[in-house]
């Protein structure tokens, strides 16, 4: 479920929570607490950094793009926004590169 940013891992934790409920509420509480803490760290720090390194964008730009995708198209927008953002960056970079080339020579 990690392919769905932000909520996917929490949805993936549901089977673990159901299994932990057989052992008692203390285990369920610990599991939920650990899951939330790990997801907060991953979603706020690790994932934007890794994605930003791969597509050469600042991690805040990655977070911003995901938020825009969420506002425009929900979960599908969150999934598709980083590739679209990357394509737009490549087009702009190529356009700037072509603009710098002297056409007469």
C-alpha positions in Angstrom: 0.0 0.0 0.0 3.0 2.3 0.1 2.4 3.3 -3.5 -0.4 5.6 -2.3 1.3 8.5 -0.6 0.4 9.4 3.0 -2.7 7.2 3.5 -1.6 3.9 1.8 0.7 2.7 4.6 -2.0 3.5 7.2 -4.5 1.5 5.2 -1.9 -1.3 5.0 -1.6 -1.3 8.8 -5.2 -2.3 9.2 -4.5 -6.1 8.9 -1.7 -5.7 11.5 -4.1 -3.9 13.9 -6.7 -6.6 13.5 -4.1 -9.3 14.2 -2.8 -7.3 17.2 -6.3 -6.9 18.6 -6.2 -10.6 19.4 -3.3 -9.8 21.9 -5.0 -6.9 23.7 -5.5 -3.2 23.5 -2.0 -2.3 24.8 -0.4 -4.0 21.7 -2.9 -2.3 19.4 -2.2 1.1 21.0 1.6 0.6 20.6 1.2 -0.6 17.0 -0.9 2.4 16.0 1.5 4.8 17.8 4.6 3.3 16.1 2.9 3.2 12.7 1.9 6.9 12.9 5.4 8.0 14.1 7.2 6.0 11.4 4.8 7.3 8.7 5.2 10.9 9.9 9.0 10.7 9.7 8.9 8.9 6.3 6.3 11.2 4.7 7.8 14.5 6.0 11.5 13.8 5.6 12.6 10.6 3.9 10.3 10.2 0.9 10.6 13.9 -0.3 14.4 13.7 0.0 14.7 10.5 -1.9 12.3 11.5 -4.7 13.9 14.9 -4.9 17.3 13.4 -5.3 16.0 11.1 -8.1 14.4 13.8 -10.1 16.7 16.6 -9.0 14.1 18.7 -7.2 14.1 20.2 -3.8 12.2 18.1 -1.2 9.9 21.0 -0.5 9.0 21.2 -4.2 8.1 17.5 -4.1 5.8 18.0 -1.1 4.3 21.0 -2.8 3.7 19.0 -6.0 2.0 16.2 -4.0 -0.3 18.7 -2.2 -1.2 20.3 -5.5 -2.0 16.8 -7.0 -4.2 16.0 -3.9 -6.1 19.2 -4.3 -6.6 18.8 -8.0 -7.4 15.1 -8.3 -7.3 13.4 -4.9 -5.3 10.2 -4.5 -4.8 9.8 -8.3 -3.4 13.3 -8.4 -1.0 12.5 -5.6 0.3 9.5 -7.5 0.5 11.3 -10.9 1.8 14.7 -9.9 5.5 13.8 -9.3 5.8 12.3 -12.8 4.0 15.3 -14.4 6.1 17.7 -12.4 9.3 15.9 -13.6 8.1 16.0 -17.2 7.4 19.7 -16.9 10.8 20.3 -15.4 12.5 18.4 -18.3 10.5 20.4 -20.9 11.5 23.7 -19.3 15.1 22.6 -19.0 15.3 21.6 -22.6 13.6 24.8 -23.7 16.1 26.8 -21.8 18.9 24.8 -23.3 17.6 25.3 -26.8 17.2 29.0 -26.2 20.9 29.2 -25.3 22.0 27.6 -28.5 23.0 30.0 -31.2 20.8 29.2 -34.3 23.0 31.0 -36.8 26.1 28.9 -36.2 
